[in-house]
Amino acid sequence: MGDNSSGRGKRGAQSPYFVTPVKSGDKKMKEERKLYRKMDKDMTISSTFWKGKKSVIGRYERLQKLDQHAISAPRHLHQRMEDLVKHLISIAKNQMEKHRVLFRWIAENIDYDVAGLRAGRGVSTAEEALRKRVAVCGGYVDLLKRFCEKAGLQCDSVSGYDKGANYYVGQEELDSCSHAWSIIYVNGKPFYCDPTWASGSVDKSKNKFTREWREHWFMSDPSLFENTHLPGPSNEGGSVNNKKNPPPEKWNKTPKLGVMMGITQASLSLKEGVLQAKDNEIDVAIKLKVLVSIQHFLYSKASGFTQEIEYQVMHFWKKDTVILRVKLPGKGTYKLDIYATKTLKAEGKGQQSTTQLHDKLVTYTVIGKSNTRHPKFYKRRYGCLPPDVLKGYACVSHKESVIETSKNRLVLEMSCPKTGDMIAKLTNQSQPNNALKNRIYQERLEDKHAFHIHFHTPGLYNFAVHNEPSQAGKYTEFAIFMINFTGKPHLQQPVFPDGIKWKPLLKSDHGLTCLSHKDTTIRLRNGAGTVKLSRSTKNNKRLKFEVRDIYSNKIRESETSLFVESVDGKRNCENFNISCRMSREGFYVLHLFVGTALAMRWLIVCDKGYKGELYPANNENWGPVREDFNKLEISFPYHAMISVPNGKTLLKINIGSQKDLTIFGKLLAVNGTTSYKQAVTVQKAPTATSKFITMEIVFPDNVQSGIMELYGGKNNEASFPCIGKWLLVRK
């Protein structure tokens, strides 16, 4: 945690008008994308199997055919066990296939007996389960065993305890968690199976069973199965590995692991299943090797673990680790369920469809012993999600999504692909639906966006970033950050402009390129600075520049704050130098218009007003009128601001091979009204050997600066227009 606000020098600290410099670069994002590409593995359902299961099932397409055979078994056979088994195994080619069709039929056709369990007389025998088509775990297991006996297969029944719907880690009594499951044998090798869990799940809050085929409870991974199933005292052994069963008290204190633990190859930072939350707050970290989406749910023992407590848990990614931050609403015992979802591709070549595998990752019990009552989070997840990072959207300035800062300015940098865009919103956590105005300046750089955030008062803030991954014009929230500002109030500080879409002029639709700035910020030094642009001479649309006050949006002294000159550039280019002088500190907006179209905006940051003279008022650009110079085929190789040593100088105009031109000039006072007679005279006209007109400039006494206007045209024209304007300054 921390901030990256720029420290200021002694002078700069006195002015609130500053924008922290940000350099281009997205190294951190590139590293994360490389990591997530490695984790974003294409998977099918069969690639999620543990190695023991893979060694015996063969091609998954064969399992699908067996499953379809089991599901479509004729209904008239359902009540005749022997005929049903005979029909089911008729397609099977080996022991594994026989086990599969029998197991799959049971999971598809027997519902969990919720009503019977609540009444204390759940169906637990094979015959009754087949007749009523409902059963508790004992009925599922007994039916599978009887099926196997009819098919000449070996199957053992095991009774004990499970970490099922009625369980929470560390509970005092395990009697309410009694359960039964099976061990099947394929060519003499034992495999765990749980036909009850494979058939679906029970919603404890609604006492409702939902049928859902759960593949991973057929021939289950022993390392995960033994975490959730413990043989009872009457089933000593009961293990496919002939391992000694752990004591119930030890087994009861381990986290409950779900099937997604094996699929994601996850490792837990906290090995104990019962977590003591100091001050009712704790972080749970899970390191993953496979990219998945994460969901989490918190329940209280006080409600019987049936009612979810929303927004007391949030999660964020930190490289390959998901961190869940738990802030309990008070003292008590809580169950934290963590789920993962992975998109799986269809089996077989040429298959385009996908399915979602959603299942348990891990469950903890969290104990809150403090009276501290933490408020709710605004969102369930913070930071950037890996899928967005893979698209090129990532935070490259901060490692965590919870940021603490004591400074009232913070810069948060987000990488952005060239085809995308972003917008952002800042809210106070106490009023999460009300966006705060004038708090964000969004600086668009070549490879990322820098969000300059201003805080007025201490507190918790939510900073949400929305992206536009396509040209559809629809922005979607993809990242959110929690910012804790602990500094002093800054109620009188200036704020940033609001509602302006800033975008750097790297290569605009108008053929303009900014040579001096790759960002949207013009930082003035002692109130002065320059922007340099370039465009092709083929584009002769008029450029207009305006300076606006960001608070009133009024044109502010543009004529005296700007000096815009046009000069010849390289390779048939025309360059523009836009010099700024601001008399007062503040934030300003520089607008560039091409014709009547707004092409660009820059934020002018002036932390100290200019102490000298501003520019003369001028509504036009300084220098030559490019269209007229091109028409007359002349050139004047001077900048628009010309030094006049001691008030006197000679200037040359290149007229090339032209002979029938009239060129003359006059010198005006900087207020544009007074004309100085005989201050501009033609000293040397062109000759057969000379291509230049030489003009002499002589300042009257006590005149320090003036405006020279040039007029010219063909000799046969009735009048001669002004073809350029230059500022002359005595040196």
N, C-alpha and C positions, 0 to 999 in steps of 0.2 A: 504494500500500500504506500501511497505517497502522492505528491503532485509534481508537475514539471513546469510550474509558473516561473517565468524568468525573474531573476533578481535584478534590481535596478541600482544604478549608481546614485551618488548623493543628489545630483541634479535631477535625474530621472525620477527618483523617489518622491520629489515634490509635486510631480504632475501625474494625475490619474489617466492622462491621455497617452496610452501606449498599447501596442499589440506585440506580444512575444514573437520574435522571429522563429520560423519553422523551416527546416531544411527538407528537401525532397528525399525520398528513400522509404522502402518498405521491407527491409531485411527480415524483420521479425515475422511479417505475414508470410514471406516466402518460406521461412523455416517451418511455420505451422502448416502451410499447405503441403509441404513435402511429407510431414508427419501424418497428416490426415489422409493423404492419398494412399499411404502405406496401410493405414487402418481401414480405409474404405474398401473392404474386400467384397468382391462379388461372391455371393453365397447362395446355395440352394438348400433345400431342407436336408438332403442327404449329406451335404458338407458340414452340417451342424452335429452329426452323429459322433459319438466317441469311438475311438479306434476299435474297441471290442465288438461293437455293433456293426461297424463298417466291414469287419472281417468276415461276417457271415450272411449279410443281407444281399450281396450282389448288387445288381442294378436296381435303382429305386423305381424305375418304370415297372419292374416286375411286382414290387410291393403295391403300386397303384392298381395294377390289374387284380391282385389278390384282394385288395380292399373293396374294389368295385364288385367283385364276386360275392364278398361277404355282405355288403350293404344291400345287394339286390336279391338276396336269397328269398325264395317264394314264401309268402306269409303262411301258407297252409302247413309248412314244416315247422313253424316256430314252437308249436306245443309238443312236438314229437322229437325228443332229444336225440335219440339214436339216428333217426332219419336226417335230422338237421345236421348233425356232425358229419354224417356220411356225405351229404351234399356239399358241405363247406370244404372238406378236405379233398374232394374229388379233383380239384384243379391243382392241388399242391404237389410239388415234385420232391420235397425233402422235409425234414423235421421242422426247420425254421419256418417254411411256408405253411405247414399245418398249424403251428403255433400262431402264426400271424392271422390267418383267416378266423380261427376260433376267438382269439383275443379281440379282433376288430369287430366281429359280430356282436359280442357282449357290450363293448363300448358304444356301439351304435344303437343298440336296442333296449338296453336296461337303463332306466332313469334312477337317480338317487332317491331313496325313500325318505324324503324330508318329513312328511307327515308322520310316518311310522316311527322315525327316530324321536320326534318330539313327544309322541305318545308312549315311548318306551317299549315298542314292539316292532321294530323295524324288521323287514324281511331279511333273513340271514341264511336260508337254505337254497340249494340249487333248484329244486322242484318248484318251490314257491316263487322264486325269482323268475323262472321261465314262464310260469303261469300268469303272474301279475305284472311282469315286465318292470318291476321296481325292486330295489334291494338296498340295504346298507352294505358296508364294506365286506362283512362276512358272507353275504349272499353273492356278491360279485366273485369273490375268491372261491367260494364253494362251487359256483357254476363253472368257472374256468377249470377247476380241478376235475370235475365230473366230465366236462367236454374232453379234456386231455386223456382221461382214462378210456373213454369210448374210442378215441383216436389212436390209442397205444402210445401215448406220450407221457413223459415223466413231468410231474408238476407238484411242488410242495406248497402248502399253505403256511404262512407265518403270521402270528399275532403279536402285538406289542403296542407301541406308541408312535404317534406321528406328529409332525409340526404342521397340522392342517388348519382348517377354518377356526377351530375352537382354541387354538394354541397361541400363546405369546411367549417370547423368550424369557426364561427364568420364572415361569409361573410356579406357584407353590405346589399344586397337585397335578399329576399327570393322568389321573384316572379318567378325566373327561376327554382325554386325547387317545383313547384306545382305538386301535386300527388293525386291519388285516391286509396282507398283500401276498404276492406269489413269487416263487422262484421256479422258473421253467428251465428245462435242460435241452440243449441242442447238441447232439452228438456227445453227450456226457458233460458238456460245459454248462455251468449254471449262469442264469441271467435274472436280474431283478425285473419284476413287472408289477404294476399297480393298476389293475383294471378300473378301480373306482376313480382314481385321479385322472386316468386317461379318458374317461367318458365325459367329463365336464367339470363344472364348479358350482358351489353353493354360495349364494349371496346371503350372508348371515343376517344382514339388516332386514332383508325381505323374506327370509326363509324360502328362497326360491332356487331351484336347480336349473342350470342352463347347460344344455348339451353342447359340447365343443370337443372335437377330437384333439387330443394332446399327445402328439407323436412320441415325445421324449419319455413317457412313462411305460413304453414298451421297450424291453431290453435296455434298461436305464444305466447311466454312468454310475458305477458303484460309489465313487468319491462324493457324488452329490446325493445319491439315494440314501446312503447311510447317514448323511447329515439330517435328513428329515424322517427317517424310519429307524426305530430302535426296537429290536425283538424283546419281548417280555421274558420274565423268569422261566416260563414254561417252554421257551423256544431258545434254549442255550445253543449257541451256534447261529443258525439263521443267517449266515453270511456267505456270500458267494466266494469270498477270499479266505474262508476259514480263520478270520481274524477274531480275536476276543472282543466282545462288545464292550463299549465304554460304560462306566457307571452312569446311571440315569442323571445324577446331579451334574456331572460334567457335560454330558450330551445336552442337557437342558440349558446350559449357559453359553453354548456356541451360537453364533448368528444363524438364522434360518436361511439356507442357500437355495436359490431357485435355479431352474434349468439354464437361465441366461448367464449364470456364472461361468459355466463350462463353455458356452458358445462364444462369449466375449473374452474368454481367458482372463477373467478379472482377478485382481488381488486386492485385499482389503487392508486399509491402514489400521483399523481397529479390529482386533481379533476376538475380543470379548463380545458376547451378544447382549449383555446388559450394560448400558452406558450411563455413567453418572454425569449429568450436565451441570457443571459449575455455573452458578448464577443463572441457571436455566438456559444455558447456551452452549452449543457444542458443534464442531465441524466433523463431518464424516467424509473421508476421501476414498474413492474407488478408482484404481488404475485399470485401464482397459486396453486391449490389443485389437479390438474390433469396434468400428464406429457404429454407434447406436444412438437413438434418442432416449431420453430419460424422463420418467414420470415418478412422482412420489406422493404418498398419502400419509397423513398423521391422524391417529385415532387415540382417544382417551379411554383408560380403563373405567373411568366414572360412567361412561356411556355404554359400557360393555363392548368397546371397540367396534361399534356399529356406525357412529356418526363421524364423518370426516371433519377435522379441524382445518379449515382452509387458510392458506397464506401465512403459516407459521414456519414453513420450510421453503427455502429457495436453493437453487443450484446454479453453478457456473462451471465452465470448462477451463482448465489450466493445463495446456498442452494435452497429454493423453490421460489426464486425471479429471474426474468429475468430483467436485466438492459440494457437498450438501451442507448448508448452514441452517441449523435448527435453533429456533428461538421459541421456547415454550411459553404458553399464555399463563402459566402459573404452576404451582406445586402439584405433583401427581405422577402417575405411571402412564406412559404413552407408547404406542406401537408405531414404528416408522417402517412402512412398506415402500420398497424401491423397485420399480419395474423398468424394463428396457424393451425397446421395439426395434426390430431389424427388418428391412425390406429384403425379401428373398426372391430370386429369379426362379422361373419355372424350370423343371427338369427337362433335359433333352435338347437337342440342337434345333434351332429355328423357333423356339418358344419365346414369345415376347411378354407374356403376362407375368405379373408379380403378385406376391402375397405378403401380408404383414405378420411377422412372428412377434407376438406380444406376450411376455411372461415375466414371472418374478425374477428379480436379480438377487436381492437380499432383504432380510427383515431384522431390525434391531428393536430392543426395548430401551426406551430412554426414560431415566428417572430424574424428575425435577424436584429438588429439595428446598429451593429458595422461594420466597414470596414474590420475587420479581415477576412482573407481568409484562412480557414483551409485546409491543404492538405488532400488527400484521405487516407482512411485506406487501409491496405494491404488485409484484409479479412472482410467479413460481420459479422463473429462471432469469438470470442476469448474464451480462456479457454477450459475446458472439458465439453462435452455434457453429460447429464444424462444417455443416453443409454450406453455410454462407461464406466461411473462410475459403472453402474450395472454389467458390465462385469469384473470390477476390475481395471480399468484404471482411475486414478484420481490424481490431484495435491494435495499433502499432506503437502506442505511447505508454500504455499501462498494462501490467501483467495480470492485474486482478480487476474484477468488475465492481468491487467495493473500494471506493477511493476516499481517502481522508486528506483534507487540506486545511491549512490555517490561513491561506492567502485568498483574497477575494477574486483572484483571476486564476483560471485553470485552462490549460490547453489539452484537448483530447483529440488525438490524431487517428483517423480511420483510413485504411487503404481502400481504393475504389477502382474498379476496372474502367477502361476508357469508354466502354459503351454504357456504363451505369451512371447513376447519380444518387445523391443523398439529400435528405432534409432532416432536421432535428427539432426536438421539443424538450423544454425544461419545465418541470413542475415541482412544486413543493410536496413532500410526501404526505403532509396533512391535508392537501387539496390536490390529489393526483389527476383530477380531470380538468384543472384550470391551467392552461399554458401561461408561463410567465413571459411578458413582452419585453423586448429590447434587452435581452440577456445574452444573446448568442451572436457572434460574428463568425460566419462560415467562410473559411478561406479555401478555395479550390486550387489545389496544386496539380502538377502533372500526373502524379501517381497516387495521390491521397487527398483527403480533405482534413483541414485543421479547424476544429471547433473551439473558438475562444469564448469561454463562459465567464460571466460576471455574476458574483453573488452579493446580494445586499445585506442579508441578515443570516446569522448562524442557523443551522438546522440540517435536516436530511432532505436531499433533492433526488429526483429521478430524472435521468437524462436518457431520452429514447431517440434512437436513430432509425430512420425509415429509408429503405433503398428502393430504387427503380431498376431492377435487373434487365429490363427490356425497354423498348420504346413505347410501351403501352400507356405510359403516363400514369400508372397506378403505383403508389408507394406503399410498401408493406413494412411494418415494424420488424426489424431483425435483430436488434441489439438494444439492451437497456443497462444502464449503469446507476449504481447507488452512490451518491456523493455526499459525504458528511463534511460540511463546512463548519469549522470550529473557531474561526477568526472573529474579529470585531465587526460590528455593523458598519456598513458603508452606504448609508441612506442617501447622502448628498453626492455620491460619486456619479460621474457620467455613465451612461449606458450605451450599448451598441445600437446601430440602426436595426429596425425590425421590418420583416416582410420584403427584404431585398434579396434577389437571387444573384449572388456573386459568382462570376465565372472568369477564369483567366483567358486573356486574348492570345492564345498560342498560335492559332491559325483559324481566323474566323471566316464566316461565310462571305464577308466583304473583302477578302483577300488581304487583310491586315495582319501583321505579325508584330507582337510586342518584343522589342529587342532588349529592353532593360529590366523587365519584371516578369518572372514566371508565376507569380502569385497575384493576388488582387489587392495587395497592400502597398501604399506609397508612404514610406516613413520619411518625414521631413527632418532635416538637421538644421537647427536654429531657424525653423520656419520656412526653409527652402528645399526644393528637390526637383528632379527632372524625370520625365517619362519619355522613352524613345520608341517610335513606331516606324514601320516600313510597309510599303505597298508597291505594286507594279505601276509604272507610269501609264499603263493602258487603262487603269481605273482612275478616272478623273472626277468622281463624285465628291462633292464638297464635304469636308469634315468640319464638325462643330463641337466645341468642348464647353461644358458648363460645370461650375462648382456649386454644389447645393449644401445647405445646412441640414444635417441629418435630423434635427429636432423639429424644424419647421418645414422642411422640404422646399424652401424658397431658394431661388437663385441668389447666391451671395457673392457680390463683388467679383463676378467672373472676369469682367473687363480688366480689373486691376490686379487680380490674383493670378492670372494666367498669361503666359507669353508663349504663343504657338508659332513655330517657324517651320517652313518647308525648305529642305535642302536636297541636292542631288545625291542619290546613293549609288551603290554598285549594281551592275547588271540590270540596267533599265528600271531601277527602283527609285522611288521617291521616299525620303525619310522625313519624319516629323519629330521635332524636339518640343516637348510641352513642359515648360518650366513653371513651377508653382511658388508663390510667395504668399503666406498666410499671416495676417497681422495679429491674429489671436490664436491661442492654443485651442485645441478641440478636435473633434472628429468631423470630417467632411466627405462628401461623395463627389467624385469626378465622373461626369457622364461624357461619353463619346457618341456622337451621332454621325452616321453616314447618310447624307441626304436628310431625310426625316426619320430614319430608322435608328433606334437605340441599339448600339453594337456592343457596348462594354461599360462596366462600372468598376471603379476602384475606390477603396476606402483610403482617404488621406488621413494620416495620423500626425498631428502637430502637437508636440509636447511643449513647445516654446514658440511664441510669436516672432515674426520677422521684425527686426528693429530698424532696418533701412527703408528706403523708398520702395513702394510697390511699382507695378508696371503701369505705363500709360493706358488709359482706357482705349479699348479697340475691340470692336465686334467681329472683326475679320481676323484671319490668320496673318501673321507677319511673313515677310519675304515675298517672292514673286507670285503673281497669279499664274499658276502653272499653265492654264489653258491659253492665256495670251502669249506667254513666252514661247510655248510650242508653236503657236500660230505664226509668230514673227521670226522664229528660228534664231533666237538670241539666248544668251546666258549671262548670268551675273554671279560669279563664283565667290559670294560672300554670305556669311551667316546673317540672320535677320537682325542681330544686334552687332553693330559695328563700332569699334573703338576709333576715336578721332584724337590722335595725339596732339596735345596743345591746341585743340580746336581747329586743326587744319589737316586735310588729307586728300589724296587723289584716288579715284575709283575708276575701274575700267569695265566697260560692257562689251562683251564679245558678240558682234553682229554677223560674223561669218562672211558670206559672199553678198549679203544684202547691201544695196546701194541707195534704195529709195525709201529710207526710213527716217522718221523724225523721232528723236528721243530727247526728252528734257525732264528736269526735276525741280522740286521746290522743297524747302525746309519749313516745317511747321513747329510751333511750340507743342510741348507734350500734351497740352490741354486740347490740341487739335483745332484751335480757332485762330491763333495768330500766325501769320506767315512772315518769315524773314526774307526780305528782298535781297537778291543777288548773293544769297548764301550758297546756291548750287548753280555752277556755270559750266558750260561745255568748253573745255580747254583745247581739245584736239579732236577734230572730226576725222572720220575714216578716210583713208587714201587708197590708191590702187594697190599699195603694198601692205597697208595696215587693216586689220580686221576689228579694231577696237575703237570705241568712243571713250575718251578720257574726260572725267568730270571732276571738278575741283569743289571740295566742301570747305567752307570757311564759316566757323561759328561767330556770331556777334559776341562782343564782350559780355561777360557775366552770364552767358548761356551755357548750361552744363549738359543739356541733352535736348534732342529734337527728333522729329519724325520726318524722314525723307520719303516723299512720294515720287515715283517715277511714272511718266506719261509717255505714250508712244504709239506709233502706228505707221501705216503706209502714207507716203507723201500725198496721195490723192484722196485721202479720207477727209471728211468735213470736220471731224473732231477726233481728239486723241484721249482714250480712256486711261484711268489709273491702272497700271499693270503691276504694281507692287508697292510694298510699304516696309520701311526699315527703321529700326530704332538706332539712332546715333548717340553715342555717349562720349563726352570729353574725358580724356585721360591725362 
